[in-house]
Amino acid sequence: MNDFTPRRDIQAISHVNVVVDDIEVATEFYRTVLGFEQAANAHGPMDYPGVDLVSFAHDAGFGDGRVNLDVRFLKHPEVGVYLELFTYHHPKGDQTIHRRKTNDLGGIRHVAVEVPDAVAAYAFIRFQQQAYGKRGLHIEIVGQDHIPEAITPFPYKFFYWIDPWGVQWEMEQGRPVDRAVKGIVG
């Protein structure tokens, strides 16, 4: 048996993975809407088109050893969190984007980011919703026309929105912020 102790041996959040249908469109979206940039390490940009490694297929649960996908890492310059974008060419999974409700069971329900002004962030996302809608990309703001308000007696304001690939984000104002994400270094 291995000597693994979760409290000691889980050392950082490495990344958040999002499976997308077009890695270029997703890169531009996450750059514009959330401020992510192309990630790089000592070997250059963390951009890996045409990954077809048998070992990757096996580790990902594809028993036949066949896979072909594009992988790109994006990094948020302020927070340090990484997004790992995948576009699968083979095997293709379910191509339906499932938009879950805030209170549905199963899976991570949202990724929360702290912002200095939730109302300004809400207005920005509303603008992006219109701009990307013209390009055929759907952004859903949960609660639509409800402007974020303080949660009395707490000083927090927040709203949820769902990006074109079904990831629900929370933009929250009012919590003390500390830098707890170490990120990828290699």
PyMOL commands that set and color helices and strands:
alter all, ss='L'
color gray80, all
select helices_A, chain A and resi 6-9+23-34+54-59+118-133
alter helices_A, ss='H'
color red, helices_A
select strands_A, chain A and resi 16-19+37-38+40-41+44-45+47-51+68-75+82-90+111-114+140-141+157-162+168-173
alter strands_A, ss='S'
color yellow, strands_A
deselect
rebuild
show_as cartoon
